């Protein structure tokens, strides 16, 4: 069943109230009976993933839960095929995409975004035996290169034939768990992936991989994605998120997952 959206709730509340205080009370009382669905890739640590108990945890999961708590809305988290996020969003299967989502021109065609809250870049990850052979983007020539399907890395490579055509092969994977396995067993020589993901993985697994300090493509910004016309929902989430940044809550969540406050602050 398609969920009832926050913009509709706001419109009803405004019609039934006669003042700002009454409006707020009506909105809050109605919100508590409805659910919004957050789409995510549940293999994308540390943004959203399964812990050893099978529970869905992560940096973006914690941020979303806090926003939902403050709004009085239940956020239901739904794992999706990341390469199908447009279909999931436009069909109404999910209401929000909140999972380390890079802002790109292609995604702006079907999403409206929150203000960016983190920076991100695409870097190279190699097996330790390849450290001396792959040092720069130029060293990808003749290599088998992999990344996640539907990611900013894939979009950039496909849009840059002068780079892609130098590869021996370009492979994409449904998630980075599969990609890491392929890198480990030698089916790919190098992965292009988000720095945030790579650095977290490096802190949790044996030292089999090595991060190459080379930026692939432009530095990107991470934001929350909504359906193209759901600007009212975006604005409500943004208002609460801004409050979380101002009172330090978002920074504390970042410190828990990254041992640093990586939240962007706009003046």
C-alpha positions as CSV (number, residue, x, y, z in Angstrom):
1,X,0.0,0.0,0.0
2,X,1.3,3.4,-0.9
3,X,2.1,5.5,2.2
4,X,0.4,8.8,3.1
5,X,2.9,11.5,2.8
6,X,3.8,14.2,5.2
7,X,2.8,17.0,2.8
8,X,-0.8,15.7,2.8
9,X,-0.8,15.6,6.6
10,X,0.4,19.2,6.8
11,X,-2.3,20.4,4.4
12,X,-5.0,18.7,6.5
13,X,-3.6,20.1,9.7
14,X,-3.5,23.6,8.3
15,X,-7.1,23.4,7.3
16,X,-8.3,22.2,10.7
17,X,-6.3,24.6,12.8
18,X,-6.8,28.3,13.4
19,X,-3.5,29.3,14.8
20,X,0.2,28.4,14.8
21,X,0.0,26.5,18.1
22,X,-3.1,24.6,17.0
23,X,-1.5,23.7,13.7
24,X,1.6,22.3,15.4
25,X,-0.6,20.2,17.8
26,X,-2.7,18.8,14.9
27,X,0.3,18.0,12.8
28,X,2.1,16.2,15.7
29,X,-1.0,14.2,16.7
30,X,-1.6,13.0,13.1
31,X,2.0,12.2,12.3
32,X,2.2,9.6,15.0
33,X,-0.2,7.3,13.1
34,X,1.7,7.1,9.8
35,X,4.8,5.6,8.3
36,X,7.3,6.8,5.8
37,X,9.5,4.3,4.0
38,X,13.3,5.0,3.8
39,X,15.1,3.1,0.9
40,X,18.7,2.0,1.4
41,X,21.3,-0.5,0.5
42,X,21.7,-2.7,3.6
43,X,25.3,-3.7,2.6
44,X,26.7,-0.1,2.6
45,X,28.6,0.2,5.9
46,X,28.8,2.4,7.7
47,X,25.8,4.3,6.3
48,X,23.4,1.4,6.5
49,X,24.1,-2.3,7.0
50,X,23.4,-5.4,9.1
51,X,25.3,-6.1,12.3
52,X,26.2,-9.5,13.5
53,X,22.7,-9.9,15.0
54,X,21.1,-9.1,11.6
55,X,19.9,-5.7,12.9
56,X,19.9,-2.7,10.6
57,X,22.4,-0.1,11.9
58,X,24.6,2.7,10.5
59,X,25.3,6.4,10.4
60,X,22.5,7.4,8.1
61,X,20.1,5.0,9.9
62,X,20.8,6.7,13.2
63,X,20.4,10.2,11.6
64,X,17.0,9.1,10.1
65,X,15.8,7.6,13.3
66,X,16.5,10.8,15.2
67,X,14.7,12.9,12.5
68,X,11.7,10.5,12.7
69,X,11.6,10.7,16.5
70,X,11.6,14.5,16.4
71,X,8.9,14.6,13.7
72,X,6.8,12.0,15.4
73,X,6.9,9.9,12.3
74,X,7.7,6.2,12.1
75,X,10.5,5.6,9.5
76,X,10.4,2.1,8.1
77,X,13.7,1.1,6.5
78,X,13.5,-0.9,3.3
79,X,16.5,-2.5,1.7
80,X,16.4,-2.0,-2.1
81,X,18.6,-2.8,-5.1
82,X,20.6,0.4,-5.3
83,X,20.6,0.3,-9.1
84,X,16.8,0.4,-9.0
85,X,16.4,3.4,-6.7
86,X,14.7,5.6,-9.3
87,X,12.0,2.9,-9.9
88,X,11.5,2.4,-6.2
89,X,11.1,6.1,-5.5
90,X,8.8,6.9,-8.5
91,X,6.6,3.9,-7.9
92,X,6.0,4.9,-4.3
93,X,7.6,1.8,-2.8
94,X,9.9,4.1,-0.9
95,X,9.4,7.8,0.1
96,X,13.0,8.8,0.9
97,X,16.5,7.6,-0.2
98,X,18.8,8.1,2.7
99,X,22.0,6.1,2.3
100,X,25.2,8.1,1.5
101,X,23.5,9.4,-1.6
102,X,25.7,11.6,-3.8
103,X,24.1,14.6,-5.4
104,X,24.5,14.2,-9.2
105,X,22.9,15.9,-12.2
106,X,21.4,12.6,-13.3
107,X,19.7,12.0,-9.9
108,X,18.4,15.6,-9.9
109,X,16.1,14.5,-12.8
110,X,14.0,12.4,-10.5
111,X,15.0,13.5,-6.9
112,X,14.7,16.7,-4.9
113,X,17.6,16.8,-2.4
114,X,18.1,18.1,1.1
115,X,21.1,20.4,1.8
116,X,24.3,18.3,1.4
117,X,25.5,17.2,4.9
118,X,28.8,15.5,4.0
119,X,31.5,15.6,1.3
120,X,32.6,12.5,-0.4
121,X,35.1,11.4,-3.1
122,X,35.8,8.3,-5.1
123,X,39.1,6.6,-4.5
124,X,40.9,3.4,-5.4
125,X,41.1,0.3,-3.3
126,X,43.5,-2.5,-4.2
127,X,44.7,-5.7,-2.7
128,X,48.0,-5.3,-0.9
129,X,49.9,-7.2,-3.6
130,X,49.1,-4.5,-6.1
131,X,50.3,-1.5,-4.0
132,X,53.4,-0.9,-6.1
133,X,51.6,-1.4,-9.5
134,X,48.6,0.9,-8.9
135,X,49.4,4.4,-7.6
136,X,47.4,6.8,-9.8
137,X,44.3,6.8,-12.0
138,X,46.7,6.5,-14.9
139,X,47.7,3.1,-13.6
140,X,44.2,1.7,-14.3
141,X,45.1,1.2,-17.9
142,X,44.9,-2.5,-18.8
143,X,43.4,-3.3,-15.4
144,X,40.1,-5.0,-14.5
145,X,38.2,-2.3,-12.6
146,X,35.1,-2.8,-10.5
147,X,32.5,-0.7,-8.6
148,X,28.9,-0.8,-7.4
149,X,26.1,-0.7,-10.0
150,X,24.2,2.6,-9.8
151,X,26.9,4.4,-7.9
152,X,28.5,7.7,-8.6
153,X,31.6,5.8,-9.6
154,X,29.8,3.9,-12.3
155,X,28.1,7.0,-13.6
156,X,31.5,8.9,-13.8
157,X,33.3,6.0,-15.6
158,X,30.5,5.5,-18.1
159,X,30.5,9.2,-18.8
160,X,34.3,9.3,-19.3
161,X,35.1,7.0,-22.2
162,X,38.7,8.4,-22.3
163,X,39.1,6.6,-18.9
164,X,36.8,3.6,-19.4
165,X,38.3,2.6,-22.7
166,X,41.7,2.1,-21.1
167,X,40.4,-0.6,-18.8
168,X,40.8,-4.3,-19.7
169,X,37.3,-4.7,-18.3
170,X,34.8,-2.8,-16.2
171,X,32.6,-4.8,-13.8
172,X,29.8,-3.7,-11.6
173,X,28.3,-5.4,-8.5
174,X,25.0,-5.2,-6.7
175,X,26.8,-4.2,-3.5
176,X,30.3,-3.7,-2.2
177,X,30.3,-6.9,-0.2
178,X,30.4,-8.8,-3.5
179,X,32.9,-6.4,-4.9
180,X,35.3,-6.9,-2.0
181,X,35.1,-10.6,-2.4
182,X,36.0,-10.3,-6.1
183,X,38.9,-8.0,-5.2
184,X,40.1,-10.4,-2.6
185,X,40.0,-13.4,-4.9
186,X,41.7,-11.5,-7.7
187,X,38.8,-11.3,-10.2
188,X,39.2,-7.5,-10.3
189,X,42.5,-5.6,-9.9
190,X,41.1,-2.5,-8.3
191,X,37.8,-1.0,-7.0
192,X,36.6,2.5,-7.4
193,X,34.5,3.3,-4.3
194,X,33.4,6.0,-1.9
195,X,36.2,7.1,0.5
196,X,33.8,6.9,3.5
197,X,32.9,3.3,2.7
198,X,36.6,2.3,2.0
199,X,37.9,3.8,5.2
200,X,35.3,2.2,7.3
201,X,35.8,-1.2,5.8
202,X,39.6,-0.8,6.3
203,X,39.0,-0.4,10.0
204,X,36.9,-3.5,10.4
205,X,38.6,-6.2,8.2
206,X,42.1,-7.7,8.2
207,X,44.7,-5.5,6.4
208,X,44.3,-7.3,3.0
209,X,43.4,-4.1,1.1
210,X,45.1,-0.7,0.6
211,X,43.6,2.7,-0.2
212,X,45.3,4.5,-3.0
213,X,45.2,8.3,-2.3
214,X,43.9,9.2,-5.8
215,X,40.6,11.0,-6.5
216,X,38.6,9.6,-9.3
217,X,36.3,12.3,-10.8
218,X,35.0,15.3,-8.9
219,X,34.5,15.5,-5.1
220,X,30.8,15.0,-4.5
221,X,28.3,16.0,-1.8
222,X,26.0,13.6,0.1
223,X,22.3,14.5,0.8
224,X,18.9,13.0,1.4
225,X,16.8,12.2,-1.7
226,X,13.1,12.7,-2.0
227,X,10.6,12.3,-4.9
228,X,10.9,15.1,-7.4
229,X,7.8,17.0,-6.2
230,X,7.9,16.2,-2.5
231,X,9.4,19.5,-1.5
232,X,7.1,19.9,1.5
233,X,8.4,16.6,3.0
234,X,11.9,17.6,2.2
235,X,11.5,21.0,3.9
236,X,10.0,19.3,7.1
237,X,12.9,16.8,7.3
238,X,15.4,19.6,6.6
239,X,14.1,21.8,9.4
240,X,14.5,19.0,11.9
241,X,17.9,18.0,10.5
242,X,19.1,21.7,10.8
243,X,18.1,21.6,14.4
244,X,20.1,18.4,14.9
245,X,23.2,20.1,13.4
246,X,22.7,23.2,15.5
247,X,22.3,21.3,18.8
248,X,25.2,19.0,18.1
249,X,23.3,15.8,17.8
250,X,24.3,15.1,14.2
251,X,27.9,15.7,15.1
252,X,27.8,13.3,18.0
253,X,26.3,10.6,15.7
254,X,29.2,11.3,13.2
255,X,31.7,10.9,15.9
256,X,30.2,7.6,17.0
257,X,30.7,6.1,13.5
258,X,33.7,8.0,12.1
259,X,35.6,9.1,15.3
260,X,35.2,12.6,13.8
261,X,32.5,15.2,13.2
262,X,32.2,15.2,9.4
263,X,28.9,17.0,9.2
264,X,28.9,20.0,6.8
265,X,27.8,23.3,8.3
266,X,26.6,26.1,6.1
267,X,26.8,29.7,7.1
